[in-house]
Amino acid sequence: MALQVDHDPGRDRDRLGPRRPWLSTGGASPDLAEGAQRMKPTRARLGVLALISTATLINYLDRSVMGVAKPELVAELHISPEVMGLIFSAFSWTYALAQIPGGFVIDKLGTRLTYALSLGLWSTATAIHGFMTNIAGLVSARLALGIAEAPCFPANSRVMSTWFPQQERARATGVYTVGEYIGLGLLIPVLAWIMGHYGWRSLFWIVGAIGVVFALIFHTMYREPHESGRANQAERDLIAAGGGVASATQALGFSWGRVWRLVTTRQIAGASIGQFCSNSTLVFFLTWFPSYLAEERGMSFIKSGYMVSLPYLGASVGVMLGGVASDWLIRATGSPSIGRKAPIIAGLLLCSTMGLANFLDSNAAVIAIMSVAFFGQGLAGLGWALVSDVAPKEMMGLTGGLFNFFANLAGIITPLVVGFVVGATGSFYGALAYVGALGIVGALAYLFLLGPVERVTIE
């Protein structure tokens, strides 16, 4: 019996997108003219990248503005180093705990609605900081900020998986990540100037207002690939051919058994340990680093406000270099394992150099070694690209939330450790040694635990 295949001549045209009214093709067939125009993939994903890069910058600005406000805030409210460590840490209590439910909500409600709500709520929580007059109020505001910010990075990971082919993910991750560092590096001196003229409360009000406005912009502009009017079918096909996961994939229901399955998968476990160690370096720079320069190294706060920019710029270079190197290594070797793991391991080893600052007398040398360490943390920021590669396609939000939960335990532990060490010894010596040692632990996790970089399948 012959196999008959029905062929619809319009089907190939339909794959290229909706028909447009034909005005003029210079004598060519309308179908051929339209097909030639449509075959070239659009670049709508770059607009999506700009959206999440701006949102991520606002995210980190909101959580780190406390570090800039600390000197005046401490003087006004008479806060000890131990209590300040507690306040810094409070953000990550709820931030870490909300990662798993936040990731599940993303899988159920989608990126657009979840991200816009999260952005608006965390920006409101930031503004509320400026009205607080006691320690309990500040802790409450930090707890609210942690809950509201929880969906951001799991959502970013989901966007990477749905909008970008694998060979572009590391660079795209580098772009939205570099916004954190460049933005903070350039804005921290500006924030220091604002505080000097208008007081520490104004910082929270200004940054919070910016975020609320951008939440409305995000909700207006973001769409999934299959919904986007800016992406043609050729771009969607390009994303799918590169391992992009269809955003319409049906999410699996939540169960603790599936969470346990993810936790005990070597790819997720190894990446989570490594990211915890990398985040410890990041958290130090977001919280205690301005105080370290001002108190341990004897710099005035305005001077340290400008000096603090240099390590952030170093981290920015690390993020971009890591993304380019990772994608190049994948193309050159054909191995995602080499391409993703090598820059991260190198970055974590560079993070460990932070402890050398304990043996340096020159402030310039300290800034140089801190810039090297933060450059390494930028390289290690590729952990999110790796998670985009290994997360089960039906559980991308939950996997990102779980990964970020373990990573942000560093946000709970590191500020407390630094605060108690400084309070007990009057020095940052032990704190720098602690953060530096974690860089070595993270490198070992990637070397010996993580295993091959391949997408995990959950039954």
C-alpha positions in Angstrom: 0.0 0.0 0.0 1.4 3.4 -1.0 1.9 5.9 1.7 0.1 9.1 0.7 1.2 12.5 2.1 -1.1 15.4 1.8 0.8 18.6 1.0 -0.6 22.0 1.7 1.1 24.6 -0.4 0.3 27.3 2.2 1.8 25.4 5.0 5.4 26.4 4.3 4.3 30.0 4.1 2.4 29.7 7.3 5.6 28.6 9.1 7.1 32.0 8.2 4.5 34.0 10.1 1.2 35.8 9.4 0.7 37.2 5.9 1.0 41.0 5.4 -1.0 43.0 2.8 1.1 43.2 -0.5 1.9 46.7 -1.5 4.8 46.4 -3.9 7.5 43.8 -4.5 9.1 45.3 -7.6 7.6 42.7 -9.9 8.4 39.7 -7.7 5.8 37.3 -6.5 4.3 38.4 -3.2 4.9 35.0 -1.6 8.5 35.0 -2.6 9.1 38.5 -1.4 7.4 37.8 1.9 9.3 34.6 2.4 12.7 36.3 1.7 11.8 38.9 4.3 10.6 36.4 6.9 13.4 33.8 6.6 15.9 36.1 8.3 15.5 35.6 12.1 14.5 38.7 14.0 16.3 39.7 17.2 13.5 40.2 19.6 15.4 38.3 22.2 17.8 41.3 22.5 14.9 43.5 23.7 14.0 40.8 26.2 17.6 40.8 27.4 17.5 44.6 27.9 14.3 44.2 30.1 15.7 41.6 32.4 19.1 43.4 32.6 17.5 46.6 33.8 15.3 44.6 36.2 18.3 42.8 37.6 20.2 46.0 38.1 17.3 47.4 40.1 17.1 44.2 42.1 20.7 44.5 43.2 20.6 48.2 43.7 17.6 47.7 46.1 19.3 45.1 48.2 22.7 46.8 48.3 21.6 50.4 49.1 21.7 49.5 52.8 25.5 49.1 52.5 25.8 52.7 51.3 23.4 54.0 53.9 25.1 52.1 56.8 27.4 54.7 58.2 24.7 57.4 58.7 22.1 54.9 59.6 24.3 53.3 62.3 25.2 56.8 63.7 21.5 57.9 63.9 20.1 54.6 65.3 23.1 53.6 67.4 23.5 50.1 65.9 26.4 47.8 66.9 28.3 45.6 64.3 26.6 42.4 65.5 23.2 43.9 65.1 24.1 45.4 61.8 25.1 42.0 60.6 21.7 40.7 61.8 20.0 43.5 59.7 22.0 42.7 56.6 21.3 39.0 57.0 17.5 39.4 57.5 17.0 40.0 53.8 18.3 36.5 52.9 16.2 34.7 55.6 13.0 35.3 53.6 14.8 35.5 50.2 16.2 32.0 50.6 13.0 30.5 52.1 10.8 32.0 49.3 12.9 30.5 46.5 11.2 27.2 46.2 7.6 28.5 46.3 8.7 31.5 44.2 10.0 29.2 41.5 6.8 27.1 41.5 4.7 30.2 41.1 6.8 31.2 38.1 6.1 27.8 36.5 2.4 28.2 37.1 1.7 31.9 36.5 4.4 32.6 33.9 7.3 35.1 33.8 5.5 38.2 32.8 3.0 38.5 35.6 5.2 37.1 38.3 8.2 39.3 37.4 6.1 42.5 37.2 4.4 41.9 40.6 7.7 40.9 42.2 9.5 44.1 40.9 6.7 46.4 42.1 6.5 44.8 45.5 10.2 44.7 46.2 10.6 48.4 45.1 7.8 49.3 47.5 9.5 47.4 50.3 12.7 49.4 49.5 11.0 52.7 49.8 9.5 51.6 53.1 13.1 51.3 54.5 13.3 55.1 54.5 10.4 55.5 57.0 11.9 53.2 59.6 13.1 54.6 62.9 14.2 51.5 64.9 15.9 48.1 64.5 12.7 46.2 64.4 11.3 48.3 61.6 14.5 47.8 59.5 14.5 44.1 60.1 10.8 43.9 59.0 11.6 45.9 55.9 14.5 43.6 55.0 12.3 40.5 55.5 9.7 42.0 53.1 12.3 42.9 50.6 13.6 39.3 50.6 10.2 37.7 50.0 9.4 40.1 47.1 12.8 39.7 45.3 12.7 35.9 45.5 11.3 35.2 41.9 13.8 37.4 40.1 16.7 35.0 39.3 14.6 31.9 38.8 12.6 34.0 36.3 15.8 35.1 34.7 16.9 31.5 34.3 13.5 30.6 32.8 13.9 33.5 30.3 17.3 32.2 29.3 15.9 28.8 28.6 12.9 30.0 26.6 14.4 32.9 24.7 18.0 31.9 24.0 19.7 28.9 22.2 22.4 27.2 24.3 25.3 28.7 22.3 24.1 32.3 23.3 23.0 31.7 26.9 26.4 32.3 28.6 26.8 35.7 26.8 23.2 36.6 27.5 23.6 35.6 31.2 26.8 37.7 31.2 24.9 40.7 29.9 22.1 40.8 32.4 24.6 39.9 35.2 27.1 42.6 34.3 24.4 45.2 34.8 24.5 44.4 38.5 28.2 45.2 38.8 28.6 48.1 36.3 25.4 49.7 37.6 26.4 49.4 41.2 30.0 50.4 40.5 28.9 53.6 38.8 25.9 54.3 41.0 27.4 53.8 44.5 29.4 57.1 44.3 26.2 58.8 43.1 24.3 57.3 46.0 27.0 58.4 48.4 26.7 62.0 47.1 22.9 61.9 47.4 23.2 60.7 51.0 25.7 63.4 51.8 23.3 66.1 50.6 19.8 64.7 51.4 20.4 62.0 54.1 20.2 58.2 54.1 16.4 58.0 53.9 16.3 59.6 50.5 18.3 56.7 49.0 15.6 54.2 49.7 12.8 56.5 48.5 14.5 57.3 45.1 15.6 53.8 44.3 12.1 52.4 45.3 10.3 54.9 43.1 12.4 53.9 40.1 11.6 50.3 40.5 7.8 50.8 40.8 7.9 52.7 37.5 9.9 50.0 35.7 7.5 47.3 37.0 4.8 48.9 34.8 7.2 49.1 31.8 8.1 45.4 32.2 4.5 44.2 32.3 3.7 46.3 29.2 6.6 45.1 27.1 7.5 41.5 28.0 6.0 38.5 26.1 7.0 34.9 25.8 8.4 33.8 22.4 5.2 32.2 21.2 3.3 35.3 22.1 5.7 38.0 20.9 4.8 40.1 17.9 8.4 41.2 17.6 9.8 37.6 17.0 9.2 35.9 13.7 9.0 32.1 13.2 12.6 32.0 12.0 13.8 33.4 15.4 11.6 30.9 17.2 13.0 28.1 15.1 16.6 29.3 15.8 15.9 29.2 19.6 14.3 25.8 19.4 17.2 24.4 17.3 19.6 25.6 19.9 17.9 23.7 22.7 15.5 26.5 23.8 12.6 25.1 25.8 9.1 26.0 24.6 7.6 28.4 27.0 4.3 26.6 26.6 5.8 23.4 28.2 3.4 22.0 30.8 4.9 22.3 34.3 4.9 19.3 36.6 2.9 19.6 39.8 4.8 20.4 43.0 5.9 17.6 45.3 8.6 17.3 47.9 9.6 14.1 46.3 10.5 16.0 43.1 12.4 18.6 45.2 14.4 15.8 46.8 15.1 14.3 43.4 16.5 17.7 42.3 18.5 18.1 45.5 20.1 14.7 45.1 21.0 15.2 41.4 24.7 15.8 41.2 24.4 18.6 38.7 22.1 20.6 40.9 23.9 19.7 44.1 27.4 20.6 42.8 26.2 23.8 41.2 24.4 24.8 44.4 27.4 24.3 46.6 29.6 26.2 44.1 27.1 29.1 43.9 26.9 29.3 47.7 30.7 29.8 47.8 30.6 32.3 45.0 27.7 34.2 46.5 29.6 34.6 49.8 32.1 36.8 48.0 29.3 38.8 46.3 27.4 39.2 49.6 30.5 40.6 51.3 30.8 43.3 48.6 27.1 44.1 48.8 27.1 44.5 52.6 30.4 44.9 54.4 32.9 46.1 51.8 32.3 49.9 52.1 32.6 49.5 55.9 35.8 47.5 55.5 37.4 50.3 53.5 36.2 53.0 55.8 36.8 51.3 59.2 39.6 48.8 58.6 41.6 50.7 56.0 41.0 54.2 57.4 39.4 55.8 54.3 36.8 58.5 54.5 33.4 57.3 53.4 33.3 59.6 50.4 36.7 58.3 49.3 35.7 54.7 49.8 32.5 55.4 47.8 34.7 56.0 44.8 37.2 53.3 45.5 34.5 50.7 45.8 33.7 51.2 42.2 37.0 49.5 41.0 36.2 46.0 42.3 32.7 46.2 40.8 34.2 47.2 37.4 36.5 44.2 37.7 33.6 42.0 38.3 31.9 43.4 35.2 34.9 42.5 33.1 34.8 39.0 34.7 31.1 38.5 33.9 31.5 39.5 30.2 34.8 37.6 29.7 33.3 34.5 31.3 30.2 34.5 29.0 32.3 35.0 25.9 34.9 32.4 26.9 32.2 29.8 27.9 30.3 30.1 24.5 33.6 30.0 22.6 34.7 26.9 24.5 31.4 25.1 23.7 31.8 25.9 20.0 35.5 24.9 20.0 35.2 21.7 22.0 31.6 20.7 21.5 31.5 20.1 25.2 29.1 22.1 27.4 30.8 20.6 30.5 34.2 22.2 29.5 32.6 25.4 28.3 30.5 26.0 31.4 32.7 24.6 34.2 36.2 25.9 33.3 35.5 29.6 33.7 33.5 29.0 36.9 36.3 27.0 38.5 38.9 29.6 37.5 36.6 32.3 39.0 36.2 30.5 42.3 39.9 30.1 42.7 40.4 33.8 42.1 37.7 34.5 44.8 40.0 32.7 47.3 42.7 35.4 46.8 40.6 37.8 48.9 42.4 36.5 52.1 45.7 38.0 50.8 44.4 41.5 51.7 45.1 40.7 55.3 48.8 40.8 54.6 48.9 44.1 52.6 49.6 47.5 54.0 48.9 49.6 50.9 45.3 50.6 50.3 46.0 50.6 46.6 47.2 47.0 46.8 44.1 46.0 48.8 41.8 47.5 46.2 43.8 45.6 43.5 43.5 42.3 45.2 39.8 42.9 46.0 39.3 43.7 42.3 40.9 40.4 41.3 38.7 38.5 43.8 35.5 40.2 42.5 36.7 39.7 38.9 36.7 35.9 39.8 33.2 36.2 41.3 32.1 37.7 38.0 33.5 34.6 36.1 31.7 32.3 38.5 28.4 34.1 37.8 28.0 31.6 34.9 26.4 29.3 37.4 23.0 30.6 36.2 23.8 29.7 32.6 24.8 26.2 33.7 21.5 25.8 35.6 19.6 26.9 32.4 21.3 24.0 30.6 20.6 21.3 33.2 17.2 22.2 34.7 14.4 19.8 33.8 12.2 21.5 31.1 9.0 20.9 33.2 10.6 22.4 36.4 12.7 25.3 35.3 11.3 27.7 37.8 11.4 25.3 40.6 15.0 24.3 39.8 16.1 27.9 39.6 14.4 28.6 42.9 16.0 25.6 44.6 19.4 26.5 43.2 19.0 30.1 44.4 17.8 28.9 47.8 21.1 27.2 48.5 23.1 29.9 46.8 21.5 32.6 49.1 22.1 30.8 52.3 25.3 32.7 51.8 23.3 35.9 52.2 22.2 34.6 55.7 25.5 33.3 56.9 28.1 35.7 55.5 26.8 38.9 57.0 26.4 37.3 60.4 29.8 35.7 60.3 31.4 39.0 59.3 29.4 41.0 61.9 30.3 38.7 64.8 34.0 38.4 63.8 34.3 42.2 63.6 32.4 42.7 66.8 34.5 40.1 68.7 37.9 40.9 67.3 37.6 44.5 66.1 39.2 43.3 62.8 38.1 42.0 59.4 41.0 39.5 59.4 39.0 36.4 60.1 36.1 37.5 57.9 38.4 37.8 54.8 40.0 34.4 55.6 36.5 32.8 55.8 35.2 34.2 52.5 38.5 33.3 50.7 38.4 29.7 51.9 35.0 29.2 50.5 36.3 30.0 47.0 38.4 26.8 47.2 35.5 24.8 48.5 33.4 25.9 45.5 36.0 25.0 43.0 36.3 21.5 44.4 32.5 21.1 44.2 32.6 21.9 40.4 35.6 19.7 39.9 34.5 16.5 41.7 30.8 16.6 42.3 28.9 18.3 39.5 29.6 15.8 36.7 28.5 16.3 33.1 26.5 19.4 32.0 23.3 17.9 30.5 19.6 18.4 31.0 18.2 16.5 34.0 15.1 14.3 33.4 12.5 13.9 36.1 10.2 11.0 35.9 
